[in-house]
Amino acid sequence: MCGIVAYIGKKEAYPILIKGLQRLEYRGYDSAGVALLSDGDLNLYKKQGKVANLVEFAADKDTTGQIGIAHTRWATHGVPNDVNSHP
């Protein structure tokens, strides 16, 4: 079972999306990712493992934007790795 969190609004989306993913951690999954729209640019960050791995990976990346989607994945297709992570 996968989990999806989305945000569109006036606040920065990334912290809201990460908090949503953290709330889904009890369900179990093999990877997590986030896509953020900022000034027409789409920034996509995804990582195998727990949300903490994603947070660490994105720490020095551009996480600005007021529109975004985040996703956790169970290995329903393909092996669990960074490439097969969602979104």
Residue, then its C-alpha position, 0 to 999 in steps of 0.5 A: m500500500c502506498g501513501i500520497v500527500a499533496y499540498i497547494g497553498k500559500k505556505e512552503a509545501y516541503p515541510i508539510l509534505i515531509k510531516g505527512l510522510q512521517r505520519l505514514e511511516y507506521r504503514g511500512y514502505d521501501s522508499a519515499g519521494v517528493a516533487l515540488l513546483s517552484d517558479g515553473d521548475l519541477n524539483l524531484y527528490k526520491k530515496q530508498g528507505k525511510v523518510a529520514n533518508l529523503v530528508e537528509f538527501a534533500a537537505d542541501k537541495d532547493t525545496t522551495g515551492q508552494i505546490g507539491i506531492a509526496h509519495t511512499r512506495w511498497a515494492t509493487h513493481g521493480v526492486p526497492n532502490d532510488v530509481n524505482s522510488h516514487p513519485 
